């Protein structure tokens, strides 16, 4: 062995150690972030020797650290946006409530008590609905779904669509025997949220379909409204995101319905997404793992 070889190997190991120490101290990470880059990498000598393998292993670890940092940054940004949105959504009914009460206080003789009570109770109802949905969202993100049961998706849809009038035609195409193992109350809530959203935006009809997917049960909800631009397919699941904020508030809803429906699906190992609609409206597909033996 050449006398220079051990020296060169030691130099490479020392360089790897130096770079790792810099990452641990945060020097490289902060420097790279300022330049809009990820965590730095250590040298990877060519070949299959132990130093080369060490370099590749360390860089693999640093790559995972880089990805974790990216996800943490995205999470912080989502939390910041969500906190700002929550503040805005709560201030709106609170401001309306204060305005009505102050107006009644200033002009008591011109105030109709029954009308005032009706308006203020409406504001309180909206505040209560937002807080209730926020608590459910927090619970979904912090814990398991809860008590599980075998549930036929088609039967669930049949039950929910006959419980009340939806204000438009709701057409069903339900395959029997699509059985999932879920927290029944939560999946029922996800279905109702999807139906409420579809009915709010439909012109004349909503279609609900249940079918088998590949190892999943699929629930599809389509409306014949204006649809969702493709660039907004992911954003509609953000808390309080509305394609038409003024119109959506006037029609009701807390702005959390789709967020909650997606969180419920993901808490069960499934998902919810927007797909290209066969018609002009919005097309949501929710999927859940099939129950064992289903």
JOUR-V24825 format. One record per residue. N is the residue number from 0. RES is the residue in one small letter. PSI is psi in degrees with one decimal (999 if undefined). Layout:
BEGIN
((N | RES | PSI) (N | RES | PSI))
END
This chain:
BEGIN
((0 | x | 136.9) (1 | x | 140.8) (2 | x | -19.5) (3 | x | -20.7) (4 | x | -50.3) (5 | x | -37.2) (6 | x | -43.1) (7 | x | -41.4) (8 | x | -44.1) (9 | x | -37.5) (10 | x | -40.8) (11 | x | -41.7) (12 | x | -42.4) (13 | x | -37.1) (14 | x | -41.2) (15 | x | -45.4) (16 | x | -40.9) (17 | x | -44.3) (18 | x | -39.2) (19 | x | -40.9) (20 | x | -39.8) (21 | x | -40.4) (22 | x | -43.3) (23 | x | -35.4) (24 | x | -10.5) (25 | x | 1.5) (26 | x | -51.0) (27 | x | -38.6) (28 | x | -46.4) (29 | x | -38.4) (30 | x | -42.1) (31 | x | -38.4) (32 | x | -36.6) (33 | x | -30.6) (34 | x | 6.2) (35 | x | 20.9) (36 | x | 176.2) (37 | x | -168.3) (38 | x | 141.7) (39 | x | 170.2) (40 | x | 155.4) (41 | x | 161.0) (42 | x | 143.1) (43 | x | 93.3) (44 | x | 145.1) (45 | x | 142.5) (46 | x | -171.0) (47 | x | 15.3) (48 | x | 175.2) (49 | x | -35.6) (50 | x | -38.4) (51 | x | -43.5) (52 | x | -38.1) (53 | x | -45.8) (54 | x | -43.8) (55 | x | -39.4) (56 | x | -43.8) (57 | x | -42.3) (58 | x | -33.5) (59 | x | -41.8) (60 | x | -42.5) (61 | x | -35.0) (62 | x | -41.1) (63 | x | -37.5) (64 | x | -40.8) (65 | x | -45.9) (66 | x | -40.4) (67 | x | -40.7) (68 | x | -40.6) (69 | x | -44.9) (70 | x | -38.3) (71 | x | -39.4) (72 | x | -41.4) (73 | x | -40.5) (74 | x | -44.1) (75 | x | -39.4) (76 | x | -40.1) (77 | x | -40.4) (78 | x | -39.1) (79 | x | -45.7) (80 | x | -41.2) (81 | x | -42.6) (82 | x | -41.0) (83 | x | -40.3) (84 | x | -42.9) (85 | x | -44.9) (86 | x | -44.4) (87 | x | -46.0) (88 | x | -34.8) (89 | x | -33.1) (90 | x | -32.7) (91 | x | -55.6) (92 | x | -30.2) (93 | x | -40.7) (94 | x | -41.4) (95 | x | -40.9) (96 | x | -47.1) (97 | x | -42.3) (98 | x | -43.7) (99 | x | -42.9) (100 | x | -40.8) (101 | x | -37.3) (102 | x | -40.3) (103 | x | -36.7) (104 | x | -38.5) (105 | x | -31.0) (106 | x | 66.4) (107 | x | -33.6) (108 | x | -22.7) (109 | x | 6.4) (110 | x | 129.2) (111 | x | 113.9) (112 | x | -45.9) (113 | x | -41.4) (114 | x | -40.6) (115 | x | -45.8) (116 | x | -40.2) (117 | x | -43.5) (118 | x | -44.6) (119 | x | -36.2) (120 | x | -33.8) (121 | x | -41.7) (122 | x | -41.9) (123 | x | -40.0) (124 | x | -41.6) (125 | x | -43.3) (126 | x | -44.3) (127 | x | -40.5) (128 | x | -41.3) (129 | x | -46.6) (130 | x | -41.8) (131 | x | -44.1) (132 | x | -37.7) (133 | x | -40.9) (134 | x | -40.2) (135 | x | -42.4) (136 | x | -41.3) (137 | x | -42.1) (138 | x | -40.2) (139 | x | -36.9) (140 | x | -13.0) (141 | x | -8.8) (142 | x | 172.9) (143 | x | 160.8) (144 | x | -35.9) (145 | x | -157.2) (146 | x | 127.2) (147 | x | 150.6) (148 | x | 155.2) (149 | x | 131.6) (150 | x | 131.3) (151 | x | 115.0) (152 | x | -40.9) (153 | x | -41.4) (154 | x | -39.1) (155 | x | -46.0) (156 | x | -43.7) (157 | x | -44.2) (158 | x | -48.5) (159 | x | -36.6) (160 | x | -13.4) (161 | x | -5.5) (162 | x | -29.9) (163 | x | 165.4) (164 | x | 132.1) (165 | x | -6.1) (166 | x | -1.7) (167 | x | 172.5) (168 | x | 127.3) (169 | x | 109.4) (170 | x | 138.5) (171 | x | 142.2) (172 | x | 94.8) (173 | x | 117.4) (174 | x | 126.1) (175 | x | 157.5) (176 | x | 12.5) (177 | x | 91.1) (178 | x | 129.2) (179 | x | 158.7) (180 | x | 108.5) (181 | x | 172.1) (182 | x | 108.0) (183 | x | -42.9) (184 | x | -35.2) (185 | x | -44.4) (186 | x | -35.2) (187 | x | -41.1) (188 | x | -41.4) (189 | x | -43.2) (190 | x | -47.7) (191 | x | -40.1) (192 | x | -43.2) (193 | x | -40.9) (194 | x | -44.6) (195 | x | -44.8) (196 | x | -44.0) (197 | x | -44.3) (198 | x | -37.5) (199 | x | -31.5) (200 | x | -4.5) (201 | x | 150.9) (202 | x | -53.7) (203 | x | -24.0) (204 | x | 158.0) (205 | x | 142.6) (206 | x | 133.2) (207 | x | 128.6) (208 | x | 140.7) (209 | x | 132.6) (210 | x | 168.7) (211 | x | 134.9) (212 | x | -162.9) (213 | x | 100.1) (214 | x | 15.2) (215 | x | 159.8) (216 | x | 133.3) (217 | x | 135.2) (218 | x | 118.7) (219 | x | 131.1) (220 | x | 122.4) (221 | x | 141.2) (222 | x | 169.0) (223 | x | 33.6) (224 | x | -152.8) (225 | x | -13.3) (226 | x | -177.5) (227 | x | 122.3) (228 | x | 142.2) (229 | x | -34.0) (230 | x | -11.7) (231 | x | 5.0) (232 | x | -37.4) (233 | x | -34.6) (234 | x | -24.9) (235 | x | -15.5) (236 | x | -2.9) (237 | x | 142.8) (238 | x | 131.1) (239 | x | 10.1) (240 | x | 132.2) (241 | x | 136.3) (242 | x | -37.2) (243 | x | 93.0) (244 | x | -47.5) (245 | x | -44.6) (246 | x | -40.5) (247 | x | -40.8) (248 | x | -39.6) (249 | x | -31.3) (250 | x | -5.3) (251 | x | -175.7) (252 | x | 150.8) (253 | x | -10.2) (254 | x | 7.3) (255 | x | -0.6) (256 | x | -49.8) (257 | x | -35.5) (258 | x | -46.5) (259 | x | -42.4) (260 | x | -41.8) (261 | x | -42.3) (262 | x | -38.4) (263 | x | -46.2) (264 | x | -45.1) (265 | x | -30.9) (266 | x | -22.0) (267 | x | 7.8) (268 | x | 15.5) (269 | x | -145.9) (270 | x | 173.9) (271 | x | 132.7) (272 | x | 164.1) (273 | x | 138.3) (274 | x | 168.5) (275 | x | 125.0) (276 | x | 139.3) (277 | x | -16.7) (278 | x | -160.9) (279 | x | -10.0) (280 | x | -165.2) (281 | x | 148.0) (282 | x | 108.5) (283 | x | 137.4) (284 | x | 118.7) (285 | x | 132.1) (286 | x | 147.7) (287 | x | 145.7) (288 | x | 139.3) (289 | x | 149.1) (290 | x | 153.5) (291 | x | 131.4) (292 | x | -2.1) (293 | x | 999))
END
